[in-house]
Amino acid sequence: METMRKVVLSLGSNLGDRLQVLEKAINKLTRRFPRNFKQSSFYETLPWGFETENLFLNCCVIFDDTIQPEELLEVTQEIEREFGRELKSNNGSYASRVLDIDIIYMGNTTIKTEKLTIPHPLMYVRNFVLRPLVEILPNFVDPLCNQSVKELLDRCNDENNVLLYNK
């Protein structure tokens, strides 16, 4: 019997109709992972790690599932490709993108391979992940830091303003 885990994904877009892209991607995820699916509000943010005039729209989703981490990575990358995404980054450099889906948590699972690290290693310094996540999962305890998501946000030094997005 496979173990049911709480899966957390962060979604972002800064090209095209950002809201429509995120809503369509969330719809695909909801159909694939319907158990206890929850979504945060959308937040508008400055780009992180590179320069562009295109603001990002970000959100987090959570759901329960027994999927294995490598299979989830394949599912999220397939959804990204459906929206035209080709590379996650170019030689470690970030660029504007129609859709980005990052795996943040899979329950208390910790993984570090060439292709996948869970919890996501940069989530601790990204307001655009922590702020929406606090909205839907504030008391989840990070398996590496042994702190709640709310505590992680409180200690995050990311100066990037994360503003609630009004449609």
DSSP file with accessible surface (Angstrom, degrees, kcal/mol):
  #  RESIDUE AA STRUCTURE BP1 BP2  ACC     N-H-->O    O-->H-N    N-H-->O    O-->H-N    TCO  KAPPA ALPHA  PHI   PSI    X-CA   Y-CA   Z-CA
    1    1 A M              0   0  233      0, 0.0     2,-0.2     0, 0.0     0, 0.0   0.000 360.0 360.0 360.0 126.6    0.0    0.0    0.0
    2    2 A E        -     0   0  105      1,-0.1     2,-0.4     0, 0.0    65,-0.1  -0.478 360.0-110.6 -76.7 149.0    1.4    3.4   -1.1
    3    3 A T        -     0   0  106     63,-0.2     2,-0.3    -2,-0.2    62,-0.1  -0.652  23.1-128.9 -85.6 130.7    1.6    6.2    1.5
    4    4 A M        -     0   0   82     -2,-0.4     2,-0.3    60,-0.1    62,-0.2  -0.611  34.4-176.0 -75.2 131.5   -0.7    9.1    1.0
    5    5 A R  E     -A   65   0A  38     60,-2.5    60,-2.1    -2,-0.3     2,-0.6  -0.955  32.6-113.1-129.4 154.2    1.2   12.4    1.3
    6    6 A K  E     -A   64   0A  59     -2,-0.3   101,-3.4    58,-0.2     2,-0.4  -0.763  37.2-157.6 -84.5 118.5    0.4   16.1    1.2
    7    7 A V  E     -AB  63 106A   0     56,-3.8    56,-1.7    -2,-0.6     2,-0.5  -0.853   6.6-164.7-102.7 134.0    2.0   17.4   -2.0
    8    8 A V  E     -AB  62 105A   1     97,-2.8    96,-2.8    -2,-0.4    97,-1.3  -0.983   7.7-179.1-122.3 126.9    2.8   21.1   -2.4
    9    9 A L  E     -AB  61 103A   0     52,-2.5    52,-2.3    -2,-0.5     2,-0.4  -0.940  16.6-148.6-122.2 147.4    3.5   22.8   -5.8
   10   10 A S  E     -AB  60 102A   3     92,-2.6    92,-2.8    -2,-0.4     2,-0.4  -0.958  17.0-165.4-111.6 132.4    4.4   26.4   -6.6
   11   11 A L  E     +AB  59 101A   0     48,-2.8    48,-2.0    -2,-0.4     2,-0.3  -0.937  10.2 172.5-119.9 143.0    3.2   27.7   -9.9
   12   12 A G  E     +AB  58 100A   3     88,-2.2    88,-2.2    -2,-0.4     2,-0.3  -0.993   9.5 178.9-148.1 152.9    4.4   30.9  -11.7
   13   13 A S  E     +A   57   0A   0     44,-1.8    44,-2.4    -2,-0.3    85,-0.2  -0.974  14.4 166.4-151.0 139.1    4.0   32.7  -15.0
   14   14 A N        +     0   0    4     83,-2.5     2,-0.4    -2,-0.3    84,-0.2   0.209  63.1  72.2-137.3  17.1    5.3   36.0  -16.4
   15   15 A L  S    S-     0   0   59     82,-0.7     6,-0.1    83,-0.2    -1,-0.1  -0.983  94.3  -9.2-130.7 146.3    4.5   35.6  -20.1
   16   16 A G  S    S-     0   0   73     -2,-0.4     2,-1.6     1,-0.1     3,-0.1  -0.314 124.0 -12.8  72.6-156.1    1.2   35.8  -22.0
   17   17 A D  S  > S-     0   0   93      1,-0.2     4,-2.7     2,-0.1     5,-0.2  -0.642  72.2-172.1 -80.6  87.7   -2.1   35.8  -20.1
   18   18 A R  H  > S+     0   0   39     -2,-1.6     4,-2.5     1,-0.2     5,-0.2   0.877  78.6  48.9 -53.8 -46.1   -0.6   34.8  -16.8
   19   19 A L  H  > S+     0   0   25      1,-0.2     4,-2.8     2,-0.2    -1,-0.2   0.939 112.8  47.1 -63.1 -45.7   -3.9   34.4  -15.0
   20   20 A Q  H  > S+     0   0   92      1,-0.2     4,-2.6     2,-0.2     5,-0.2   0.914 111.6  51.7 -63.7 -41.0   -5.3   32.2  -17.8
   21   21 A V  H  X S+     0   0   15     -4,-2.7     4,-2.5     1,-0.2    -1,-0.2   0.951 112.9  44.4 -59.6 -49.5   -2.2   30.1  -17.9
   22   22 A L  H  X S+     0   0    0     -4,-2.5     4,-2.8    -5,-0.2     5,-0.2   0.917 113.0  51.1 -64.6 -42.3   -2.2   29.5  -14.2
   23   23 A E  H  X S+     0   0   82     -4,-2.8     4,-2.2    -5,-0.2    -1,-0.2   0.912 112.1  46.8 -62.9 -40.4   -5.9   28.7  -14.1
   24   24 A K  H  X S+     0   0  109     -4,-2.6     4,-2.0    -5,-0.2    -1,-0.2   0.905 113.2  48.6 -67.3 -41.3   -5.6   26.2  -17.0
   25   25 A A  H  X S+     0   0    0     -4,-2.5     4,-2.4    -5,-0.2    -2,-0.2   0.924 111.6  49.6 -64.5 -42.0   -2.6   24.5  -15.4
   26   26 A I  H  X S+     0   0    9     -4,-2.8     4,-3.0     1,-0.2    -2,-0.2   0.904 107.7  54.9 -63.9 -38.3   -4.4   24.3  -12.0
   27   27 A N  H  X S+     0   0   84     -4,-2.2     4,-2.1    -5,-0.2    -1,-0.2   0.924 108.6  48.0 -60.5 -43.8   -7.4   22.8  -13.8
   28   28 A K  H  X S+     0   0   61     -4,-2.0     4,-1.9     1,-0.2    -1,-0.2   0.923 113.5  47.6 -61.8 -44.0   -5.1   20.1  -15.3
   29   29 A L  H  X S+     0   0    0     -4,-2.4     4,-3.0     1,-0.2    -2,-0.2   0.903 109.4  53.1 -65.3 -40.3   -3.6   19.4  -11.8
   30   30 A T  H  < S+     0   0   51     -4,-3.0    -1,-0.2     1,-0.2    -2,-0.2   0.895 109.9  47.9 -62.7 -41.0   -7.1   19.3  -10.2
   31   31 A R  H  < S+     0   0  160     -4,-2.1    -1,-0.2    -5,-0.2    -2,-0.2   0.888 117.7  41.7 -66.7 -37.7   -8.3   16.7  -12.6
   32   32 A R  H  < S+     0   0  101     -4,-1.9    -2,-0.2     1,-0.2    -1,-0.2   0.839 129.3  27.0 -77.8 -33.7   -5.1   14.6  -12.1
   33   33 A F     <  +     0   0    0     -4,-3.0    -1,-0.2    -5,-0.2    -2,-0.1  -0.620  68.3 157.8-130.6  73.6   -4.9   15.0   -8.3
   34   34 A P    >   +     0   0   87      0, 0.0     3,-1.1     0, 0.0     2,-0.4   0.684  35.3 112.1 -78.2 -14.7   -8.5   15.6   -7.0
   35   35 A R  T 3  S-     0   0  125     29,-0.4    29,-2.5     1,-0.3     0, 0.0  -0.427 101.8 -27.7 -69.9 117.3   -8.0   14.5   -3.3
   36   36 A N  T 3  S-     0   0  105     -2,-0.4    -1,-0.3    27,-0.2     2,-0.3   0.833  86.1-176.2  52.3  39.2   -8.2   17.5   -0.9
   37   37 A F    <   +     0   0   41     -3,-1.1     2,-0.3    26,-0.1    26,-0.2  -0.492   5.5 174.3 -72.1 129.3   -7.0   19.9   -3.6
   38   38 A K  E     -C   62   0A 119     24,-2.6    24,-2.5    -2,-0.3     2,-0.4  -0.989  13.5-159.9-135.2 149.1   -6.6   23.5   -2.3
   39   39 A Q  E     -C   61   0A  78     -2,-0.3    22,-0.2    22,-0.2     3,-0.1  -0.971  11.7-135.8-129.7 142.1   -5.2   26.6   -4.1
   40   40 A S        -     0   0    3     20,-2.9    93,-0.1    -2,-0.4     3,-0.0  -0.294  38.6 -87.1 -79.2 175.1   -3.9   29.8   -2.6
   41   41 A S        -     0   0   45     91,-0.1     2,-0.4     1,-0.1    19,-0.3  -0.253  51.7 -96.4 -67.8 169.6   -4.7   33.2   -4.0
   42   42 A F        -     0   0   13    123,-0.3   123,-2.9    17,-0.1     2,-0.4  -0.749  39.0-161.5 -91.7 142.4   -2.7   34.6   -6.8
   43   43 A Y  E     -DE  58 164A  22     15,-2.8    15,-2.8    -2,-0.4     2,-0.5  -0.978  11.4-139.6-127.2 137.5    0.2   36.9   -6.0
   44   44 A E  E     +DE  57 163A  51    119,-3.2   119,-2.3    -2,-0.4     2,-0.3  -0.825  32.3 171.3 -98.3 132.6    2.0   39.3   -8.2
   45   45 A T  E     -DE  56 162A   4     11,-2.3    11,-3.0    -2,-0.5   117,-0.1  -0.944  36.1-105.6-140.4 157.1    5.8   39.5   -7.8
   46   46 A L        -     0   0   94    115,-0.5     9,-0.1    -2,-0.3    82,-0.1  -0.414  57.4 -85.5 -70.5 156.4    8.9   40.9   -9.2
   47   47 A P        -     0   0   24      0, 0.0     2,-0.5     0, 0.0    -1,-0.1  -0.313  42.3-140.2 -62.6 151.8   11.2   38.4  -11.0
   48   48 A W  S    S+     0   0   61      1,-0.1     3,-0.1    -3,-0.1    78,-0.0  -0.970  76.0   4.1-119.9 120.4   13.6   36.5   -8.8
   49   49 A G  S    S+     0   0   60     -2,-0.5    45,-0.5     1,-0.1     2,-0.3   0.470 122.6  47.6  90.8   0.6   17.1   35.8   -9.9
   50   50 A F  S    S-     0   0   34     43,-0.1     2,-0.4     2,-0.1    -1,-0.1  -0.981  81.1-101.8-163.4 166.2   17.0   37.7  -13.2
   51   51 A E        +     0   0  187     -2,-0.3     2,-0.3    43,-0.1    45,-0.1  -0.823  50.1 131.7 -99.8 131.6   16.0   41.0  -14.8
   52   52 A T        -     0   0   42     -2,-0.4    -2,-0.1    -5,-0.1    43,-0.0  -0.928  53.7-130.4-165.6 156.0   12.8   41.5  -16.8
   53   53 A E  S    S+     0   0  187     -2,-0.3     2,-0.7    -7,-0.1    -1,-0.0   0.595  81.2 100.5 -83.5 -12.3   10.0   44.0  -17.0
   54   54 A N        -     0   0   70     -8,-0.0     2,-0.1     1,-0.0   -39,-0.0  -0.655  67.8-143.6 -82.6 114.4    7.4   41.2  -16.9
   55   55 A L        -     0   0   63     -2,-0.7     2,-0.2    -9,-0.1    -9,-0.2  -0.395  17.1-122.4 -71.3 152.2    6.0   40.7  -13.4
   56   56 A F  E     - D   0  45A  10    -11,-3.0   -11,-2.3    -2,-0.1     2,-0.5  -0.638   9.0-149.2 -92.7 152.9    5.2   37.2  -12.2
   57   57 A L  E     +AD  13  44A   0    -44,-2.4   -44,-1.8    -2,-0.2     2,-0.3  -0.990  29.0 179.8-115.4 127.7    1.9   35.8  -11.1
   58   58 A N  E     +AD  12  43A   5    -15,-2.8   -15,-2.8    -2,-0.5     2,-0.3  -0.929  13.8 159.2-129.9 155.8    2.4   33.0   -8.5
   59   59 A C  E     -A   11   0A   0    -48,-2.0   -48,-2.8    -2,-0.3     2,-0.3  -0.956  26.4-129.5-159.2 170.9    0.3   30.7   -6.4
   60   60 A C  E     -A   10   0A   0    -19,-0.3   -20,-2.9    -2,-0.3     2,-0.3  -0.949  15.7-164.9-124.4 150.7    0.6   27.4   -4.5
   61   61 A V  E     -AC   9  39A   0    -52,-2.3   -52,-2.5    -2,-0.3     2,-0.3  -0.955   1.8-165.9-129.7 151.7   -1.5   24.3   -4.6
   62   62 A I  E     +AC   8  38A   1    -24,-2.5   -24,-2.6    -2,-0.3     2,-0.3  -0.974  15.0 155.8-133.5 150.9   -1.7   21.3   -2.2
   63   63 A F  E     -A    7   0A   0    -56,-1.7   -56,-3.8    -2,-0.3     2,-0.4  -0.965  38.4-108.8-161.9 166.0   -3.3   17.9   -2.6
   64   64 A D  E     +A    6   0A  23    -29,-2.5   -29,-0.4    -2,-0.3     2,-0.3  -0.880  48.4 141.9-103.7 136.2   -3.1   14.4   -1.2
   65   65 A D  E     -A    5   0A  17    -60,-2.1   -60,-2.5    -2,-0.4    -2,-0.1  -0.981  51.7-132.8-164.0 165.4   -1.7   11.6   -3.4
   66   66 A T        +     0   0   43     -2,-0.3   -63,-0.2   -62,-0.2   -62,-0.1   0.291  58.8 136.5-104.5   5.7    0.4    8.5   -3.4
   67   67 A I        -     0   0    5    -62,-0.1    -2,-0.1     1,-0.1   -62,-0.0  -0.168  57.4-115.9 -56.5 145.5    2.4    9.5   -6.5
   68   68 A Q     >  -     0   0   81      1,-0.1     4,-2.5     4,-0.0     3,-0.3  -0.551  24.1-114.8 -81.5 150.5    6.2    8.9   -6.4
   69   69 A P  H  > S+     0   0    4      0, 0.0     4,-2.4     0, 0.0     5,-0.2   0.888 114.2  49.1 -54.4 -46.0    8.4   12.0   -6.6
   70   70 A E  H  > S+     0   0   97      1,-0.2     4,-1.9     2,-0.2     5,-0.1   0.880 112.2  49.2 -64.5 -37.5   10.0   11.1  -10.0
   71   71 A E  H  > S+     0   0   85     -3,-0.3     4,-2.4     2,-0.2    -1,-0.2   0.904 109.6  51.8 -67.9 -40.0    6.6   10.5  -11.5
   72   72 A L  H  X S+     0   0    0     -4,-2.5     4,-2.9     2,-0.2     5,-0.3   0.916 107.3  53.3 -62.2 -40.9    5.3   13.8  -10.1
   73   73 A L  H  X S+     0   0   17     -4,-2.4     4,-2.5     1,-0.2     5,-0.2   0.928 108.9  49.4 -59.0 -43.7    8.3   15.5  -11.7
   74   74 A E  H  X S+     0   0  116     -4,-1.9     4,-2.2     2,-0.2    -1,-0.2   0.918 111.5  49.2 -61.3 -42.9    7.4   13.9  -15.1
   75   75 A V  H  X S+     0   0   27     -4,-2.4     4,-2.2     2,-0.2    -2,-0.2   0.941 113.2  45.6 -62.6 -47.3    3.7   15.1  -14.7
   76   76 A T  H  X S+     0   0    1     -4,-2.9     4,-2.3     1,-0.2    -2,-0.2   0.907 113.5  49.2 -66.6 -38.7    4.7   18.7  -13.8
   77   77 A Q  H  X S+     0   0   49     -4,-2.5     4,-2.4    -5,-0.3    -1,-0.2   0.872 108.9  53.3 -68.8 -34.5    7.2   18.9  -16.6
   78   78 A E  H  X S+     0   0   89     -4,-2.2     4,-2.1    -5,-0.2    -2,-0.2   0.923 109.1  48.9 -64.4 -42.8    4.7   17.5  -19.1
   79   79 A I  H  X S+     0   0   10     -4,-2.2     4,-1.0     2,-0.2    -2,-0.2   0.932 110.5  51.4 -62.3 -43.9    2.2   20.2  -18.1
   80   80 A E  H ><>S+     0   0    5     -4,-2.3     5,-2.4     1,-0.2     3,-0.9   0.926 109.3  50.4 -57.9 -44.5    4.9   22.8  -18.5
   81   81 A R  H ><5S+     0   0  126     -4,-2.4     3,-2.1     1,-0.2    -1,-0.2   0.871 101.9  61.1 -62.8 -36.4    5.7   21.5  -22.0
   82   82 A E  H 3<5S+     0   0   96     -4,-2.1    -1,-0.2     1,-0.3    -2,-0.2   0.789 106.0  48.6 -60.4 -26.2    2.0   21.7  -23.0
   83   83 A F  T <<5S-     0   0   38     -4,-1.0    -1,-0.3    -3,-0.9    -2,-0.2   0.236 131.7 -94.0 -97.2  10.2    2.3   25.4  -22.3
   84   84 A G  T < 5S+     0   0   54     -3,-2.1     2,-0.3     1,-0.3    -3,-0.2   0.509  73.8 148.4  96.7   3.6    5.4   25.7  -24.4
   85   85 A R      < +     0   0   21     -5,-2.4    -1,-0.3    -6,-0.2     3,-0.1  -0.559  13.0 167.7 -74.0 134.7    8.1   25.4  -21.7
   86   86 A E        +     0   0  175      1,-0.4     2,-0.3    -2,-0.3    -1,-0.2   0.795  59.5  24.6-113.4 -51.9   11.3   23.7  -23.0
   87   87 A L        -     0   0  116      1,-0.1    -1,-0.4    -6,-0.0     3,-0.1  -0.904  57.5-143.2-118.3 146.7   14.1   24.2  -20.4
   88   88 A K  S    S-     0   0   69     -2,-0.3     2,-0.3     1,-0.3     7,-0.3   0.916  87.9 -17.9 -69.5 -43.7   13.9   24.7  -16.7
   89   89 A S        -     0   0   49      5,-0.1     2,-0.7    -3,-0.1    -1,-0.3  -0.976  64.4-117.7-155.6 162.3   16.9   27.0  -16.8
   90   90 A N  B >  S-F   93   0B  98      3,-2.2     3,-2.0    -2,-0.3    -3,-0.0  -0.905  93.2 -29.7-109.2 105.4   19.7   27.8  -19.2
   91   91 A N  T 3  S-     0   0  156     -2,-0.7    -1,-0.2     1,-0.3     3,-0.1   0.881 124.6 -51.1  53.4  39.7   23.1   27.0  -17.6
   92   92 A G  T 3  S+     0   0   57      1,-0.3     2,-0.4    -3,-0.0    -1,-0.3   0.490 112.4 125.5  79.9   1.8   21.5   27.8  -14.2
   93   93 A S  B <   -F   90   0B  73     -3,-2.0    -3,-2.2   -43,-0.0    -1,-0.3  -0.793  55.1-134.0 -96.5 137.6   20.2   31.2  -15.5
   94   94 A Y        +     0   0   66    -45,-0.5     2,-0.3    -2,-0.4   -43,-0.1  -0.514  25.3 179.2 -86.0 156.5   16.6   32.0  -15.1
   95   95 A A        -     0   0   58     -7,-0.3   -43,-0.1    -2,-0.2   -45,-0.0  -0.949  39.3 -74.1-148.0 165.0   14.5   33.5  -17.9
   96   96 A S        -     0   0   38     -2,-0.3     2,-0.3   -45,-0.1     3,-0.1  -0.262  55.4-174.5 -58.6 150.3   10.9   34.6  -18.5
   97   97 A R        -     0   0   21      1,-0.1   -83,-2.5   -12,-0.1   -82,-0.7  -0.997  38.6-136.6-153.5 148.7    8.5   31.7  -18.9
   98   98 A V  S    S+     0   0   45     -2,-0.3     2,-0.3     1,-0.3   -83,-0.2   0.906  95.7   5.3 -68.5 -42.0    4.9   31.0  -19.7
   99   99 A L        -     0   0    0    -86,-0.1     2,-0.4   -19,-0.1    -1,-0.3  -0.986  58.5-179.6-150.2 134.0    4.6   28.4  -16.9
  100  100 A D  E     -B   12   0A  17    -88,-2.2   -88,-2.2    -2,-0.3     2,-0.5  -0.999   6.1-173.9-131.1 128.2    6.9   27.1  -14.1
  101  101 A I  E     -B   11   0A   2     -2,-0.4     2,-0.4   -90,-0.2   -90,-0.2  -0.987   5.7-172.9-124.4 120.8    5.9   24.4  -11.7
  102  102 A D  E     -B   10   0A  16    -92,-2.8   -92,-2.6    -2,-0.5     2,-0.6  -0.929  24.0-130.4-113.2 139.2    8.1   23.6   -8.7
  103  103 A I  E     +B    9   0A   8     -2,-0.4   -94,-0.2   -94,-0.2    14,-0.1  -0.779  31.0 171.9 -84.3 118.9    7.7   20.7   -6.3
  104  104 A I  E     -     0   0A   1    -96,-2.8    16,-1.4    -2,-0.6     2,-0.3   0.888  59.4  -2.2 -94.3 -53.8    8.0   22.2   -2.9
  105  105 A Y  E     -B    8   0A   0    -97,-1.3   -97,-2.8    14,-0.2    -1,-0.4  -0.976  39.3-169.1-137.7 153.9    7.0   19.3   -0.5
  106  106 A M  E >  S-B    7   0A   0      1,-0.5     3,-2.1     3,-0.4   -99,-0.3  -0.739  70.7 -75.7-135.6  81.6    5.8   15.7   -0.7
  107  107 A G  T 3  S-     0   0   10   -101,-3.4    -1,-0.5     1,-0.3  -102,-0.1  -0.358  99.8 -30.7  59.6-136.1    4.8   15.2    2.9
  108  108 A N  T 3  S+     0   0  115     -3,-0.1    -1,-0.3    34,-0.1     2,-0.1   0.235 100.9 134.7 -96.4  13.8    7.9   14.7    5.0
  109  109 A T    <   -     0   0   31     -3,-2.1     2,-0.4     1,-0.0    -3,-0.4  -0.378  36.9-164.9 -65.2 136.5    9.9   13.2    2.1
  110  110 A T        +     0   0   79     -2,-0.1     2,-0.3    -5,-0.1    -2,-0.1  -0.996  13.9 169.2-123.6 131.5   13.4   14.4    1.6
  111  111 A I  E     -G  118   0C  33      7,-2.9     7,-2.4    -2,-0.4     2,-0.3  -0.997  16.6-179.0-140.6 140.5   15.2   13.7   -1.7
  112  112 A K  E     +G  117   0C 173     -2,-0.3     2,-0.2     5,-0.2     5,-0.2  -0.820  27.1 140.2-143.0 100.6   18.4   15.0   -3.2
  113  113 A T        -     0   0   70      3,-2.9    -2,-0.1    -2,-0.3     0, 0.0  -0.745  66.6 -93.6-125.4 179.7   19.2   13.6   -6.7
  114  114 A E  S    S+     0   0  204     -2,-0.2     3,-0.1     1,-0.2    -1,-0.0   0.861 125.7  33.0 -63.1 -33.8   20.7   15.1   -9.8
  115  115 A K  S    S+     0   0  151      1,-0.2     2,-0.4    -3,-0.0    -1,-0.2   0.675 123.8  30.7 -96.6 -20.5   17.1   15.8  -11.2
  116  116 A L        -     0   0   15      2,-0.0    -3,-2.9     4,-0.0     2,-0.4  -0.990  47.7-175.6-151.6 132.5   15.1   16.5   -8.0
  117  117 A T  E     -G  112   0C  40     -2,-0.4    -5,-0.2    -5,-0.2   -14,-0.1  -0.996  24.1-142.5-128.2 125.0   15.5   18.0   -4.6
  118  118 A I  E    S+G  111   0C   3     -7,-2.4    -7,-2.9    -2,-0.4     2,-0.2  -0.999  86.5  40.8-133.3 131.9   12.6   18.0   -2.1
  119  119 A P  S    S-     0   0    3      0, 0.0   -14,-0.2     0, 0.0   -15,-0.1   0.562 112.1-105.7 -59.7 155.8   11.9   20.1   -0.1
  120  120 A H    >   -     0   0   28    -16,-1.4     3,-1.2    -2,-0.2     4,-0.4  -0.354  28.0-138.9 -58.8 124.8   12.7   22.7   -2.9
  121  121 A P  T 3  S+     0   0   71      0, 0.0     3,-0.3     0, 0.0    -1,-0.2   0.754  96.0  45.2 -66.0 -23.9   16.1   24.1   -1.8
  122  122 A L  T >  S+     0   0   53      1,-0.2     3,-1.7     2,-0.1     4,-0.1   0.525  84.4  91.7 -97.3  -3.2   15.3   27.8   -2.7
  123  123 A M  G X  S+     0   0    0     -3,-1.2     3,-1.5     1,-0.3     7,-0.3   0.835  77.2  65.9 -60.1 -29.1   11.8   27.9   -1.2
  124  124 A Y  G 3  S+     0   0   37     -4,-0.4    -1,-0.3    -3,-0.3    -2,-0.1   0.682 107.7  38.9 -68.2 -18.6   13.3   29.2    2.1
  125  125 A V  G <  S+     0   0   71     -3,-1.7     2,-0.6    31,-0.1    -1,-0.3   0.132  98.0  91.4-117.2  18.5   14.4   32.4    0.5
  126  126 A R    X>  -     0   0    8     -3,-1.5     4,-2.3     1,-0.1     3,-1.4  -0.899  47.0-173.4-123.4 104.6   11.4   33.1   -1.8
  127  127 A N  H 3> S+     0   0   14     -2,-0.6     4,-2.7     1,-0.2    -1,-0.1   0.839  87.2  66.4 -56.9 -34.9    8.5   35.1   -0.5
  128  128 A F  H 34 S+     0   0   17      1,-0.2    -1,-0.2     2,-0.2   -85,-0.1   0.666 110.7  35.4 -69.4 -11.6    6.6   34.3   -3.7
  129  129 A V  H <> S+     0   0    0     -3,-1.4     4,-1.8    -6,-0.2    -2,-0.2   0.807 120.5  45.4 -97.4 -48.9    6.5   30.6   -2.5
  130  130 A L  H  X S+     0   0    0     -4,-2.3     4,-2.7    -7,-0.3     5,-0.2   0.888 107.5  55.5 -68.4 -40.5    6.1   31.1    1.3
  131  131 A R  H  X S+     0   0   94     -4,-2.7     4,-1.3     1,-0.2    -1,-0.2   0.959 113.2  39.7 -63.0 -49.8    3.4   33.8    1.3
  132  132 A P  H  > S+     0   0    0      0, 0.0     4,-1.0     0, 0.0    -1,-0.2   0.892 115.3  54.6 -66.1 -31.8    0.9   31.8   -0.8
  133  133 A L  H >X S+     0   0    0     -4,-1.8     4,-2.7     1,-0.2     3,-0.7   0.900 102.4  55.7 -68.0 -37.9    1.8   28.7    1.1
  134  134 A V  H 3< S+     0   0   26     -4,-2.7    -1,-0.2     1,-0.2    -3,-0.1   0.869 101.3  60.9 -60.0 -34.0    1.2   30.3    4.5
  135  135 A E  H 3< S+     0   0   80     -4,-1.3    -1,-0.2    -5,-0.2    -2,-0.2   0.857 120.6  21.3 -62.0 -36.3   -2.3   31.1    3.2
  136  136 A I  H << S+     0   0   24     -4,-1.0    -2,-0.2    -3,-0.7    -1,-0.2   0.592 139.4  21.3-112.3 -11.7   -3.2   27.4    2.7
  137  137 A L    ><  +     0   0   21     -4,-2.7     3,-1.2    -5,-0.2    12,-0.3  -0.251  65.7 152.0-152.1  54.3   -0.8   25.4    4.9
  138  138 A P  T 3  S+     0   0   45      0, 0.0    12,-2.1     0, 0.0    13,-0.3   0.795  74.6  45.9 -65.6 -29.1    0.6   27.7    7.7
  139  139 A N  T 3  S+     0   0  133      9,-0.2     2,-0.2    10,-0.2    -5,-0.1   0.411  75.9 124.4-100.0   4.3    1.3   25.0   10.3
  140  140 A F    <   -     0   0   35     -3,-1.2     9,-1.5     1,-0.1     2,-0.6  -0.444  59.7-132.8 -63.9 132.6    3.0   22.4    8.1
  141  141 A V  B     -H  148   0D  64      7,-0.2     7,-0.3    -2,-0.2    -1,-0.1  -0.791  14.3-124.7 -95.9 122.1    6.4   21.6    9.6
  142  142 A D     >  -     0   0    0      5,-3.2     4,-2.0    -2,-0.6     5,-0.3  -0.440  13.9-139.8 -63.2 129.3    9.3   21.6    7.3
  143  143 A P  T  4 S+     0   0   42      0, 0.0    -1,-0.1     0, 0.0   -33,-0.1   0.713  98.2  40.5 -69.5 -18.3   11.1   18.3    7.5
  144  144 A L  T  4 S+     0   0  109      3,-0.1    -2,-0.0     1,-0.1   -34,-0.0   0.860 125.7  30.4 -93.1 -43.5   14.6   19.8    7.3
  145  145 A C  T  4 S-     0   0   41      2,-0.2     3,-0.1     0, 0.0    -1,-0.1   0.593  90.4-137.6 -91.8 -15.4   14.2   23.0    9.4
  146  146 A N     <  +     0   0  133     -4,-2.0     2,-0.3     1,-0.2    -5,-0.1   0.870  65.4 118.9  56.4  36.6   11.6   21.6   11.9
  147  147 A Q        -     0   0   53     -5,-0.3    -5,-3.2    -7,-0.1    -1,-0.2  -0.957  68.7-106.2-126.9 153.5    9.8   24.9   11.6
  148  148 A S  B  >  -H  141   0D  16     -2,-0.3     4,-2.4    -7,-0.3    -7,-0.2  -0.310  32.3-110.7 -72.4 160.0    6.3   25.7   10.4
  149  149 A V  H  > S+     0   0    0     -9,-1.5     4,-2.5   -12,-0.3     5,-0.2   0.902 121.7  55.6 -57.0 -39.5    5.7   27.4    7.0
  150  150 A K  H  > S+     0   0   90    -12,-2.1     4,-2.4     1,-0.2    -1,-0.2   0.929 107.8  47.7 -60.5 -43.7    4.6   30.5    9.0
  151  151 A E  H  > S+     0   0   95    -13,-0.3     4,-1.5     2,-0.2    -1,-0.2   0.895 109.6  53.6 -65.3 -38.0    7.9   30.5   10.9
  152  152 A L  H  X S+     0   0    1     -4,-2.4     4,-0.6     1,-0.2    -2,-0.2   0.917 109.7  47.6 -62.6 -42.5    9.8   30.1    7.7
  153  153 A L  H >< S+     0   0   17     -4,-2.5     3,-1.1     1,-0.2    -2,-0.2   0.925 107.3  56.8 -63.6 -43.0    8.0   33.1    6.2
  154  154 A D  H 3< S+     0   0  106     -4,-2.4    -1,-0.2     1,-0.3    -2,-0.2   0.827 113.7  39.6 -59.0 -30.5    8.7   35.2    9.3
  155  155 A R  H 3< S+     0   0  125     -4,-1.5    -1,-0.3    -3,-0.2     2,-0.2   0.473  87.2 116.6-100.2   0.1   12.4   34.6    9.0
  156  156 A C    <<  -     0   0   21     -3,-1.1   -31,-0.1    -4,-0.6   -32,-0.0  -0.487  48.9-161.3 -70.8 132.3   12.7   34.9    5.2
  157  157 A N        +     0   0  130     -2,-0.2     2,-0.4     2,-0.0    -1,-0.1   0.267  43.5 133.3 -97.2   9.4   14.8   37.9    4.1
  158  158 A D        -     0   0   27      1,-0.2   -32,-0.1     2,-0.1    -2,-0.1  -0.512  40.2-164.5 -64.3 116.8   13.4   38.1    0.5
  159  159 A E        +     0   0  170     -2,-0.4     2,-0.2     2,-0.1    -1,-0.2   0.507  47.7 124.0 -80.8  -6.0   12.7   41.8    0.1
  160  160 A N        -     0   0   15      1,-0.1     2,-0.3  -114,-0.0    -2,-0.1  -0.386  66.3-124.9 -61.1 122.0   10.6   41.1   -3.0
  161  161 A N        -     0   0  116     -2,-0.2     2,-0.6     1,-0.0  -115,-0.5  -0.545  21.5-159.5 -68.7 128.2    7.1   42.6   -2.5
  162  162 A V  E     -E   45   0A  14     -2,-0.3     2,-0.4  -117,-0.1  -117,-0.2  -0.945  12.9-169.5-113.8 108.8    4.5   40.0   -2.9
  163  163 A L  E     -E   44   0A  97   -119,-2.3  -119,-3.2    -2,-0.6     2,-0.1  -0.850  27.8-111.5-107.7 134.8    1.1   41.6   -3.6
  164  164 A L  E     -E   43   0A  94     -2,-0.4     2,-0.5  -121,-0.2  -121,-0.2  -0.379  38.7-126.8 -58.5 133.0   -2.3   39.9   -3.6
  165  165 A Y        -     0   0   62   -123,-2.9     2,-0.6    -2,-0.1  -123,-0.3  -0.762  17.6-157.4 -92.4 125.1   -3.5   40.0   -7.2
  166  166 A N              0   0  136     -2,-0.5  -123,-0.0     1,-0.0    -2,-0.0  -0.928 360.0 360.0-103.4 121.4   -6.9   41.4   -7.9
  167  167 A K              0   0  171     -2,-0.6    -1,-0.0  -148,-0.0     0, 0.0  -0.260 360.0 360.0 -64.4 360.0   -8.4   40.1  -11.2
